Amino acid sequence: MAPIIEAENVVKHFPVKKSMFGKEAWLKAVGGVSLQVAENRVLGIVGESGSGKSTLARVLLALSRPTAGDVKFEGRSIFGFDRQQMKAFRRAVQIIFQDPFASLNPRITVFDTVSEPLRIHGLAGRGELRPKVAGILKSVGLGEEVLDRYPHEFSGGQRQRICIARALAVSPRLIIADEPLSALDVSIQAQILNILSSLKENSGISFIFISHDLRVVEYLSDEVAVMYLGKVVEQSGAPSLFEEPLHPYTAGLFASAPSLKPGKSRREVPKGDVPSPIDVPPGCPFHPRCPKRFSPCDKVVPRLGQPSGKTGRLVACHLWNPY
């Protein structure tokens, strides 16, 4: 299937200073990521904090311009869009932010929040707005009585439902959900997860689901990309990835998660801290923490490729793709 959105070797660096009088350095947030999302599919992106997941999301949304590489929507570069094309892109690709407390304007009502994208894109007349907004809110489990209330009157889970309703208002083709559950209590997470799962099954909307919660990613995703220090180190269909992770980092990430597969032997958890994205190690970025490193790992950057006999899987590791 033709992809809705496609990242082509996306690089994003930020200038930083190592010290007050030091020379300018570069924080390498994303280091050459290529991935794509097709119609009615869910791509999960996982990795530790600082792996570049949210920075990549901002580039995919054209909220940040890449240092190198490109993002294509329906085969066309989004960074070459004119005003009308960008408006159409903004309608087609929506985002659900991590923090529902910060992503809603406290001064405007729920009705104004959800109806604003409808007005901007001319999708409803003045007389149609209220019933249409009420219908959208109903789809996320909120009644018409909330229309004239303000964000401070709601719990975190209810606010995230409002954020989902705002994203759904323009009938998008793709929603990027950036850690949408992390700011919520566990009991509320289950409610929001049910809403997202229902949307996946019934709406035909594609998702990029960014999370550090591996259980949620396994439950929702068709395909998963694992990021480490700004690079995709493994990508595969969700069932095969969770059944048999190939990259030592992926295996360690799963081992550090609580009981993903009860009864299975636990793998070795990576030791040490994630290196600074300002000083990325030479060779494989994971080699300082890798229990399986050997001679080429600290010198040669592994290519992301398909290992022999592993159809549909990509891994960047010398164990699987000898240089």
Residue frames relative to the residue before (quaternion, step in Angstrom):
aa qw qx qy qz dx dy dz
M 1.0000 0.0000 0.0000 0.0000 0.00 0.00 0.00
A 0.5111 -0.6390 0.4763 0.3218 3.57 -1.03 0.78
P 0.4613 -0.6981 0.4657 0.2879 3.61 -0.88 0.85
I 0.4663 -0.6234 0.5444 0.3122 3.55 -1.22 0.58
I 0.7922 0.0092 0.0422 0.6087 3.54 0.88 -1.02
E 0.0574 -0.8100 0.5825 -0.0358 3.54 -1.03 0.86
A 0.2076 -0.7505 0.6168 0.1148 3.56 -0.89 1.00
E 0.1129 -0.8018 0.5861 0.0310 3.56 -0.86 1.00
N 0.8271 -0.2373 0.1113 0.4971 3.55 -0.35 1.32
V 0.1395 0.8325 -0.5198 0.1315 3.58 0.93 0.97
V 0.0515 -0.7656 0.6411 -0.0146 3.53 -0.93 1.07
K 0.0434 0.7844 -0.6181 0.0283 3.57 -1.00 0.84
H 0.0064 -0.7883 0.6130 -0.0538 3.54 -0.64 1.25
F 0.1909 -0.7647 0.6056 0.1094 3.56 -1.17 0.68
P 0.4110 -0.7020 0.5125 0.2749 3.62 -0.89 0.83
V 0.0335 0.7803 -0.6226 0.0479 3.58 -0.96 0.91
K 0.3335 -0.6969 0.5844 0.2479 3.55 -1.32 0.23
K 0.4508 -0.7006 0.4839 0.2679 3.56 -0.85 0.97
S 0.7824 -0.0387 0.0348 0.6207 3.59 1.09 -0.65
M 0.7422 -0.4194 0.2749 0.4446 3.55 -1.31 0.19
F 0.7985 0.2387 -0.1188 0.5398 3.59 0.95 -0.85
G 0.4659 0.7001 -0.4301 0.3285 3.57 1.29 0.20
K 0.6104 -0.5424 0.4302 0.3850 3.49 -1.32 0.24
E 0.5876 -0.5693 0.4366 0.3742 3.52 -1.23 0.46
A 0.1069 -0.7708 0.6262 0.0483 3.53 -1.05 0.87
W 0.3924 -0.7161 0.5264 0.2370 3.55 -1.29 0.09
L 0.2781 -0.7250 0.6086 0.1633 3.52 -0.92 0.97
K 0.2277 -0.8078 0.5355 0.0942 3.58 -0.48 1.22
A 0.1219 -0.8544 0.5034 0.0413 3.55 0.27 1.32
V 0.7780 0.0502 -0.0075 0.6262 3.58 1.02 -0.85
G 0.1168 -0.8605 0.4959 0.0019 3.55 -0.67 1.10
G 0.8165 -0.2492 0.1231 0.5061 3.57 0.62 1.10
V 0.2396 0.7941 -0.5143 0.2178 3.57 0.72 1.11
S 0.0293 -0.7676 0.6403 0.0009 3.55 -1.00 0.93
L 0.2488 0.7423 -0.5934 0.1872 3.56 -0.82 1.03
Q 0.1359 -0.7947 0.5862 0.0799 3.56 -1.24 0.28
V 0.2133 -0.7544 0.6086 0.1222 3.55 -1.28 0.50
A 0.2473 -0.7813 0.5603 0.1203 3.57 -0.77 1.07
E 0.7226 -0.4249 0.3296 0.4343 3.55 -1.36 0.14
N 0.8680 0.0629 -0.0641 0.4884 3.55 -1.09 0.90
R 0.5461 0.5775 -0.4143 0.4435 3.57 1.01 0.86
V 0.2533 -0.7451 0.5970 0.1555 3.55 -1.25 0.51
L 0.1189 -0.7713 0.6240 0.0401 3.55 -0.76 1.14
G 0.1871 -0.7701 0.6011 0.1028 3.56 -0.71 1.07
I 0.1126 -0.7650 0.6302 0.0700 3.57 -1.07 0.78
V 0.0146 -0.8126 0.5806 -0.0489 3.57 -0.66 1.15
G 0.2914 0.7294 -0.5872 0.1957 3.52 -1.31 0.39
E 0.6217 -0.5471 0.4065 0.3859 3.55 -1.25 0.39
S 0.6610 -0.4625 0.3935 0.4408 3.56 -1.29 0.22
G 0.7770 0.3053 -0.2439 0.4935 3.56 -0.93 0.92
S 0.5091 0.6671 -0.4217 0.3434 3.59 1.23 0.10
G 0.6013 -0.6064 0.3428 0.3914 3.60 1.26 -0.09
K 0.3633 0.7721 -0.4665 0.2327 3.60 1.28 0.09
S 0.7304 0.4298 -0.2490 0.4688 3.59 0.74 -1.03
T 0.6058 0.5376 -0.3554 0.4666 3.60 1.09 -0.63
L 0.6329 0.5180 -0.3238 0.4757 3.57 0.99 -0.80
A 0.6336 0.5340 -0.3325 0.4504 3.59 0.98 -0.82
R 0.6576 0.5130 -0.3120 0.4550 3.59 0.94 -0.84
V 0.6373 0.5016 -0.3278 0.4846 3.59 1.06 -0.70
L 0.6496 0.5207 -0.3195 0.4525 3.60 0.94 -0.84
L 0.7021 0.4459 -0.2541 0.4936 3.58 1.14 -0.63
A 0.4148 -0.7141 0.4479 0.3427 3.59 1.33 -0.05
L 0.3948 0.6843 -0.5038 0.3494 3.58 1.11 0.71
S 0.7583 0.1443 -0.0963 0.6283 3.55 1.32 -0.30
R 0.3599 -0.7405 0.5287 0.2065 3.57 -0.92 0.92
P 0.4552 -0.7051 0.4602 0.2896 3.63 -0.82 0.88
T 0.5477 -0.5830 0.4875 0.3499 3.55 -1.25 0.48
A 0.7628 -0.0760 0.0646 0.6389 3.55 1.17 -0.73
G 0.6722 0.4808 -0.3637 0.4297 3.54 -1.26 0.33
D 0.2985 -0.7573 0.5620 0.1472 3.57 -1.30 -0.03
V 0.2060 -0.7212 0.6413 0.1621 3.53 -1.36 0.32
K 0.1147 -0.8081 0.5766 0.0366 3.56 -0.79 1.03
F 0.1476 -0.7545 0.6351 0.0748 3.53 -1.07 0.89
E 0.8208 -0.0779 -0.0231 0.5654 3.55 -0.55 1.23
G 0.7514 -0.4370 0.2049 0.4500 3.55 0.98 0.91
R 0.6964 0.4306 -0.2750 0.5039 3.62 1.25 -0.05
S 0.5263 -0.6444 0.4547 0.3178 3.58 -1.00 0.83
I 0.4029 -0.7323 0.4936 0.2403 3.59 -0.72 1.04
F 0.6555 0.5251 -0.3208 0.4377 3.60 1.16 -0.47
G 0.6521 0.4517 -0.3271 0.5135 3.55 1.33 0.17
F 0.4191 0.7301 -0.4542 0.2916 3.59 1.28 0.10
D 0.3694 -0.6675 0.5888 0.2670 3.55 -1.18 0.61
R 0.7721 -0.3881 0.2273 0.4490 3.58 -1.28 0.06
Q 0.6878 0.4782 -0.2854 0.4656 3.60 0.89 -0.91
Q 0.6524 0.5063 -0.3179 0.4658 3.57 0.99 -0.77
M 0.6477 0.5057 -0.3180 0.4729 3.57 1.04 -0.76
K 0.6179 0.5351 -0.3464 0.4603 3.60 1.05 -0.69
A 0.6460 0.5036 -0.3101 0.4826 3.57 1.02 -0.82
F 0.6333 0.5264 -0.3220 0.4671 3.59 1.05 -0.77
R 0.6463 0.5251 -0.3148 0.4554 3.58 0.97 -0.88
R 0.6427 0.4992 -0.3255 0.4816 3.58 1.08 -0.64
A 0.7139 0.4869 -0.2639 0.4285 3.58 0.88 -0.95
V 0.7763 0.2519 -0.1247 0.5642 3.60 1.11 -0.67
Q 0.0357 -0.8121 0.5808 -0.0436 3.56 -0.53 1.23
I 0.2555 -0.7610 0.5758 0.1550 3.57 -1.28 0.31
I 0.1816 -0.7043 0.6711 0.1434 3.51 -1.30 0.60
F 0.3055 -0.7971 0.4971 0.1559 3.57 -0.52 1.19
Q 0.6669 -0.5323 0.3718 0.3656 3.51 -1.34 0.39
D 0.8036 0.2815 -0.1157 0.5114 3.57 0.82 -1.01
P 0.2558 -0.7962 0.5255 0.1562 3.63 -0.29 1.18
F 0.5933 0.5722 -0.3703 0.4283 3.60 1.21 -0.34
A 0.7403 0.4028 -0.2211 0.4907 3.59 1.07 -0.72
S 0.6960 0.5221 -0.2794 0.4062 3.60 1.12 -0.50
L 0.6589 0.4342 -0.3246 0.5214 3.58 1.27 0.20
N 0.4526 -0.6737 0.5158 0.2742 3.58 -0.98 0.88
P 0.3702 -0.7714 0.4670 0.2230 3.63 -0.50 1.11
R 0.6674 0.5365 -0.2935 0.4249 3.59 1.22 -0.37
I 0.7352 0.3699 -0.2468 0.5115 3.60 1.18 -0.13
T 0.5651 -0.6395 0.4210 0.3074 3.54 -1.14 0.73
V 0.6826 -0.4570 0.3763 0.4286 3.53 -1.35 0.16
F 0.6309 0.5393 -0.3362 0.4451 3.57 0.97 -0.83
D 0.6850 0.4734 -0.2920 0.4706 3.60 0.86 -0.90
T 0.6253 0.5545 -0.3343 0.4355 3.58 1.04 -0.77
V 0.7515 0.3966 -0.2196 0.4793 3.58 0.78 -1.02
S 0.6845 0.4919 -0.2975 0.4484 3.60 1.07 -0.65
E 0.5111 0.6784 -0.4187 0.3213 3.61 1.15 -0.48
P 0.6918 0.4461 -0.3169 0.4711 3.68 0.77 -0.83
L 0.5981 0.5530 -0.3653 0.4507 3.61 1.11 -0.55
R 0.6690 0.4852 -0.2940 0.4801 3.59 1.00 -0.84
I 0.6439 0.5416 -0.3280 0.4296 3.59 0.92 -0.91
H 0.7763 0.3417 -0.1700 0.5018 3.56 0.92 -0.92
G 0.4559 -0.7283 0.4234 0.2872 3.59 1.28 0.22
L 0.3559 0.7755 -0.4524 0.2593 3.57 1.04 0.78
A 0.7927 0.1231 -0.0881 0.5906 3.61 1.25 -0.07
G 0.4439 -0.6750 0.5224 0.2728 3.55 -1.10 0.73
R 0.7247 -0.4451 0.2916 0.4377 3.56 -1.26 0.31
G 0.7146 0.4623 -0.2623 0.4548 3.58 0.89 -0.91
E 0.6725 0.5065 -0.2913 0.4542 3.58 1.21 -0.41
L 0.5187 0.7040 -0.3984 0.2768 3.57 1.19 -0.53
R 0.7064 0.4943 -0.2971 0.4105 3.58 0.69 -1.06
P 0.6982 0.4370 -0.3070 0.4768 3.66 0.77 -0.85
K 0.6331 0.5307 -0.3444 0.4460 3.60 1.05 -0.68
V 0.6486 0.5009 -0.3159 0.4782 3.59 0.97 -0.84
A 0.6307 0.5343 -0.3331 0.4536 3.59 0.98 -0.83
G 0.6551 0.5129 -0.3087 0.4609 3.58 1.01 -0.78
I 0.6399 0.5158 -0.3200 0.4712 3.58 1.02 -0.79
L 0.6617 0.5021 -0.3057 0.4655 3.58 0.95 -0.87
K 0.6133 0.5533 -0.3453 0.4456 3.57 1.07 -0.73
S 0.6409 0.5489 -0.3232 0.4284 3.59 1.05 -0.75
V 0.7295 0.3526 -0.2311 0.5385 3.60 1.24 -0.36
G 0.6474 -0.5898 0.2987 0.3792 3.56 1.22 0.48
L 0.5898 0.5420 -0.3889 0.4550 3.60 1.14 0.54
G 0.4020 -0.7454 0.4890 0.2088 3.57 -0.98 0.90
E 0.6994 -0.4818 0.3428 0.4015 3.53 -1.34 0.26
E 0.5795 0.6230 -0.3688 0.3742 3.59 1.16 -0.53
V 0.6392 0.5448 -0.3373 0.4253 3.63 1.18 -0.32
L 0.4337 0.7610 -0.4296 0.2194 3.60 1.23 -0.36
D 0.7930 0.3182 -0.1545 0.4959 3.58 0.87 -0.92
R 0.5147 0.6256 -0.4273 0.4014 3.57 1.20 0.40
Y 0.4438 -0.6973 0.5127 0.2323 3.57 -1.32 0.43
P 0.6941 -0.5214 0.3001 0.3953 3.61 -1.16 0.57
H 0.6471 0.5451 -0.3443 0.4069 3.62 0.96 -0.76
E 0.6232 0.5592 -0.3351 0.4320 3.59 1.22 -0.30
F 0.6952 0.4766 -0.2604 0.4709 3.59 1.27 -0.09
S 0.5212 -0.5992 0.5066 0.3356 3.53 -1.31 0.41
G 0.7004 -0.4624 0.3284 0.4334 3.56 -1.28 0.17
G 0.6612 0.5102 -0.3106 0.4539 3.57 0.96 -0.83
Q 0.6513 0.5008 -0.3144 0.4755 3.58 1.03 -0.78
R 0.6312 0.5251 -0.3346 0.4625 3.59 1.01 -0.73
Q 0.6580 0.4921 -0.3259 0.4676 3.58 0.96 -0.77
R 0.5910 0.5467 -0.3626 0.4696 3.62 1.12 -0.57
I 0.6355 0.5153 -0.3227 0.4760 3.58 1.04 -0.80
C 0.6425 0.5193 -0.3198 0.4640 3.59 1.00 -0.82
I 0.6377 0.5067 -0.3231 0.4818 3.58 1.03 -0.77
A 0.6388 0.5237 -0.3248 0.4605 3.60 0.98 -0.84
R 0.6356 0.5254 -0.3279 0.4609 3.59 0.98 -0.80
A 0.6603 0.4979 -0.3063 0.4715 3.59 1.01 -0.80
L 0.6898 0.4934 -0.2747 0.4531 3.58 1.04 -0.77
A 0.5040 0.7142 -0.4034 0.2704 3.57 1.17 -0.60
V 0.7681 0.3701 -0.1936 0.4854 3.60 0.96 -0.82
S 0.4411 -0.7161 0.4363 0.3199 3.58 1.30 0.32
P 0.0450 0.8466 -0.5285 0.0444 3.61 0.67 1.08
R 0.4564 -0.6542 0.5260 0.2950 3.54 -1.31 0.30
L 0.7896 0.1163 -0.0438 0.6009 3.57 1.20 -0.59
I 0.0912 -0.7641 0.6363 0.0545 3.56 -1.04 0.86
I 0.2014 -0.7438 0.6269 0.1152 3.55 -0.93 0.97
A 0.1018 -0.8021 0.5884 0.0119 3.57 -0.51 1.22
D 0.1211 -0.8285 0.5465 0.0158 3.56 -0.29 1.31
E 0.7990 -0.2566 0.1096 0.5327 3.59 -0.17 1.33
P 0.1134 0.8620 -0.4914 0.0509 3.65 0.82 0.87
L 0.7146 0.4500 -0.2554 0.4708 3.60 1.22 -0.28
S 0.5379 0.7032 -0.3816 0.2655 3.57 1.16 -0.54
A 0.7054 0.4524 -0.2761 0.4707 3.63 1.09 -0.56
L 0.6384 0.5511 -0.3026 0.4440 3.59 1.30 0.01
D 0.5731 -0.5571 0.4690 0.3758 3.56 -1.27 0.44
V 0.6585 -0.5430 0.3486 0.3873 3.55 -1.18 0.61
S 0.6605 0.5127 -0.3183 0.4467 3.61 0.91 -0.86
I 0.6665 0.4785 -0.2962 0.4890 3.59 1.07 -0.73
Q 0.5710 0.5999 -0.3773 0.4144 3.58 1.10 -0.67
A 0.6452 0.5357 -0.3241 0.4377 3.57 0.97 -0.86
Q 0.6407 0.5251 -0.3277 0.4543 3.59 1.01 -0.77
I 0.6783 0.4762 -0.2889 0.4793 3.58 0.90 -0.94
L 0.6212 0.5452 -0.3356 0.4520 3.57 1.05 -0.77
N 0.6344 0.5264 -0.3276 0.4617 3.60 1.02 -0.77
I 0.6338 0.5217 -0.3287 0.4670 3.59 1.02 -0.79
L 0.6766 0.4879 -0.2941 0.4665 3.59 0.88 -0.96
S 0.6419 0.5220 -0.3213 0.4607 3.57 1.00 -0.79
S 0.6428 0.5157 -0.3143 0.4713 3.58 1.02 -0.81
L 0.6336 0.5210 -0.3279 0.4686 3.58 1.01 -0.80
K 0.6291 0.5419 -0.3290 0.4499 3.57 0.99 -0.86
E 0.7247 0.4594 -0.2507 0.4481 3.57 0.88 -0.96
N 0.8238 0.3392 -0.1145 0.4395 3.57 0.90 -0.96
S 0.7285 0.4838 -0.2552 0.4125 3.59 1.07 -0.58
G 0.3838 -0.7211 0.4907 0.3033 3.59 1.10 -0.60
I 0.4528 0.6741 -0.4574 0.3624 3.59 1.29 0.15
S 0.3493 -0.7010 0.5799 0.2241 3.56 -1.09 0.75
F 0.1736 -0.7883 0.5849 0.0801 3.57 -1.17 0.61
I 0.1263 -0.6637 0.7178 0.1681 3.46 -1.41 0.44
F 0.0888 -0.8286 0.5527 -0.0104 3.55 -0.40 1.25
I 0.1163 -0.8086 0.5766 0.0110 3.56 -0.39 1.30
S 0.2231 0.7806 -0.5520 0.1901 3.58 -0.69 1.02
H 0.3405 -0.6901 0.5842 0.2580 3.53 -1.32 0.29
D 0.5663 0.5828 -0.3783 0.4434 3.59 1.33 -0.07
L 0.3014 -0.8104 0.4780 0.1549 3.57 -0.15 1.29
R 0.6101 0.5591 -0.3622 0.4289 3.60 1.06 -0.65
V 0.6594 0.4984 -0.3035 0.4739 3.57 1.00 -0.84
V 0.6450 0.5241 -0.3173 0.4566 3.57 0.96 -0.88
E 0.6498 0.5104 -0.3176 0.4652 3.58 0.94 -0.85
Y 0.6696 0.5208 -0.2917 0.4418 3.58 0.97 -0.86
L 0.7833 0.3863 -0.1823 0.4515 3.58 0.88 -0.95
S 0.7414 0.5118 -0.2342 0.3654 3.56 0.92 -0.94
D 0.3818 -0.6688 0.5891 0.2445 3.51 -1.30 0.56
E 0.7812 0.0616 0.0029 0.6212 3.54 1.10 -0.82
V 0.1698 -0.7936 0.5803 0.0679 3.57 -1.12 0.69
A 0.1361 -0.7473 0.6450 0.0834 3.55 -1.10 0.87
V 0.2125 -0.7742 0.5879 0.0996 3.58 -0.85 1.01
M 0.1290 -0.8157 0.5626 0.0390 3.58 -0.71 1.11
Y 0.0167 0.7661 -0.6422 0.0204 3.52 -1.17 0.74
L 0.8474 -0.0758 0.0005 0.5255 3.56 -0.75 1.11
G 0.7760 -0.4039 0.1859 0.4474 3.56 0.82 1.03
K 0.7063 0.4173 -0.2630 0.5078 3.59 1.26 -0.01
V 0.4284 -0.6298 0.5692 0.3096 3.55 -1.24 0.47
V 0.1569 -0.8130 0.5567 0.0669 3.58 -0.60 1.14
E 0.7957 0.0062 -0.0252 0.6051 3.58 1.24 -0.33
Q 0.0247 0.7842 -0.6192 0.0324 3.56 -1.09 0.74
S 0.1758 0.7845 -0.5649 0.1859 3.53 -0.84 1.01
G 0.6245 -0.4547 0.4501 0.4480 3.52 -1.35 0.02
A 0.6080 -0.6149 0.3564 0.3539 3.57 -0.95 0.87
P 0.6710 0.5065 -0.3494 0.4137 3.69 0.71 -0.85
S 0.7071 0.4547 -0.2821 0.4622 3.60 0.82 -0.95
L 0.6248 0.5459 -0.3482 0.4364 3.60 1.03 -0.70
F 0.7222 0.4312 -0.2552 0.4768 3.57 0.87 -0.93
E 0.6316 0.5169 -0.3369 0.4695 3.59 1.16 -0.49
E 0.8173 0.0033 0.0535 0.5738 3.60 0.94 -0.88
P 0.1006 -0.7971 0.5935 0.0471 3.62 0.09 1.20
L 0.3198 -0.7826 0.5101 0.1580 3.56 -0.87 0.97
H 0.7025 0.4439 -0.2780 0.4817 3.61 0.89 -0.86
P 0.5452 -0.6349 0.4276 0.3419 3.63 -0.90 0.82
Y 0.6232 0.5318 -0.3539 0.4512 3.61 1.07 -0.62
T 0.6404 0.5183 -0.3260 0.4637 3.59 0.95 -0.85
A 0.6489 0.5171 -0.3098 0.4643 3.57 0.94 -0.91
G 0.6739 0.4892 -0.2914 0.4708 3.58 0.99 -0.83
L 0.6116 0.5469 -0.3381 0.4611 3.56 1.08 -0.75
F 0.6693 0.4844 -0.2931 0.4811 3.58 0.96 -0.86
A 0.6403 0.5399 -0.3257 0.4387 3.58 1.02 -0.79
S 0.6907 0.4826 -0.2805 0.4599 3.57 1.08 -0.69
A 0.5838 0.5658 -0.3695 0.4500 3.59 1.30 -0.21
P 0.5303 -0.6638 0.4228 0.3153 3.58 -1.06 0.68
S 0.8696 -0.2087 0.1197 0.4313 3.55 -0.70 1.22
L 0.0535 0.8109 -0.5773 0.0797 3.57 0.61 1.11
K 0.7904 0.0885 -0.0248 0.6056 3.59 0.96 -0.86
P 0.2342 -0.8029 0.5303 0.1390 3.61 0.08 1.24
G 0.7677 0.3453 -0.2616 0.4723 3.55 -1.01 0.87
K 0.6473 0.4966 -0.3328 0.4728 3.60 1.19 -0.38
S 0.5626 -0.6032 0.4397 0.3554 3.57 -1.11 0.62
R 0.4458 -0.7017 0.4920 0.2584 3.54 -0.98 0.87
R 0.3781 -0.7128 0.5454 0.2269 3.56 -1.05 0.78
E 0.6386 -0.5454 0.3812 0.3866 3.54 -1.28 0.28
V 0.3670 -0.7316 0.5387 0.1998 3.56 -0.85 1.05
P 0.5145 -0.6491 0.4499 0.3339 3.65 -0.88 0.85
K 0.2896 -0.7522 0.5685 0.1645 3.56 -0.99 0.86
G 0.7411 0.4040 -0.2980 0.4459 3.55 -1.25 0.46
D 0.5533 -0.6153 0.4634 0.3170 3.52 -1.38 0.11
V 0.5876 -0.5453 0.4547 0.3882 3.53 -1.29 0.39
P 0.4665 -0.6810 0.4754 0.3044 3.65 -0.77 0.90
S 0.6006 -0.5623 0.4236 0.3792 3.56 -1.22 0.40
P 0.4515 -0.6820 0.4968 0.2904 3.61 -0.96 0.80
I 0.5431 0.5772 -0.4134 0.4483 3.59 1.28 0.02
D 0.7763 0.1829 -0.0861 0.5971 3.57 1.10 -0.77
V 0.0515 -0.8211 0.5683 -0.0138 3.56 0.37 1.24
P 0.4917 -0.6773 0.4485 0.3135 3.64 -0.78 0.94
P 0.5233 -0.6077 0.4778 0.3584 3.61 -1.14 0.51
G 0.7495 0.3532 -0.2754 0.4875 3.53 -1.23 0.40
C 0.7761 -0.2166 0.2117 0.5532 3.57 -0.98 -0.85
P 0.4516 -0.7187 0.4473 0.2819 3.63 -0.65 1.02
F 0.6808 0.4930 -0.2920 0.4563 3.60 1.17 -0.47
H 0.4669 0.7423 -0.4258 0.2229 3.60 1.18 -0.37
P 0.6211 0.5453 -0.3942 0.4019 3.71 0.93 -0.56
R 0.7503 0.3646 -0.2012 0.5134 3.62 1.16 -0.52
C 0.5493 0.6732 -0.3712 0.3277 3.58 1.25 -0.24
P 0.3676 -0.7438 0.5114 0.2240 3.63 -0.75 0.96
K 0.7256 0.4174 -0.2322 0.4954 3.61 1.23 -0.32
R 0.3387 0.7674 -0.4953 0.2260 3.62 1.17 0.28
F 0.0167 -0.7741 0.6328 0.0105 3.53 -1.21 0.61
S 0.8604 -0.2815 0.0628 0.4203 3.58 -1.34 0.17
P 0.7586 0.3892 -0.2874 0.4364 3.72 0.65 -0.77
C 0.5152 0.7148 -0.3981 0.2553 3.59 1.19 -0.47
D 0.7334 0.4113 -0.2451 0.4826 3.60 1.02 -0.69
K 0.7081 0.4467 -0.2553 0.4836 3.59 1.26 0.04
V 0.7984 0.2664 -0.1038 0.5300 3.60 0.93 -0.93
V 0.3862 -0.7047 0.5459 0.2371 3.58 -0.84 1.00
P 0.3633 -0.7468 0.5043 0.2364 3.64 -0.63 1.02
R 0.4156 -0.6949 0.5248 0.2627 3.57 -1.06 0.72
L 0.4238 -0.6582 0.5554 0.2805 3.55 -1.21 0.58
G 0.2505 0.7825 -0.5266 0.2185 3.57 -0.33 1.22
Q 0.5923 -0.5748 0.4337 0.3614 3.54 -1.33 0.15
P 0.3607 -0.7352 0.5266 0.2282 3.60 -0.67 1.04
S 0.6223 -0.5462 0.4119 0.3804 3.54 -1.19 0.53
G 0.8361 0.1804 -0.1552 0.4943 3.57 -0.86 1.02
K 0.6684 0.4629 -0.2997 0.4991 3.61 1.27 0.11
T 0.1051 -0.8426 0.5272 0.0311 3.56 0.50 1.23
G 0.8313 0.2207 -0.1752 0.4791 3.53 -1.01 0.90
R 0.6587 0.4803 -0.3116 0.4881 3.57 1.25 0.19
L 0.1367 -0.7668 0.6233 0.0699 3.54 -1.13 0.73
V 0.0769 0.7852 -0.6107 0.0673 3.57 -0.96 0.86
A 0.2464 -0.7495 0.5988 0.1378 3.55 -1.10 0.81
C 0.4394 0.6682 -0.4727 0.3701 3.56 0.17 1.29
H 0.4881 -0.6817 0.4644 0.2852 3.58 -0.92 0.91
L 0.5460 0.6123 -0.4027 0.4059 3.59 1.17 -0.37
W 0.7766 0.3376 -0.1510 0.5100 3.55 1.11 -0.79
N 0.7823 0.1919 -0.1015 0.5838 3.57 1.11 -0.64
P 0.1872 -0.8104 0.5440 0.1108 3.63 0.18 1.20
Y 0.4369 -0.7190 0.4789 0.2508 3.55 -0.95 0.89
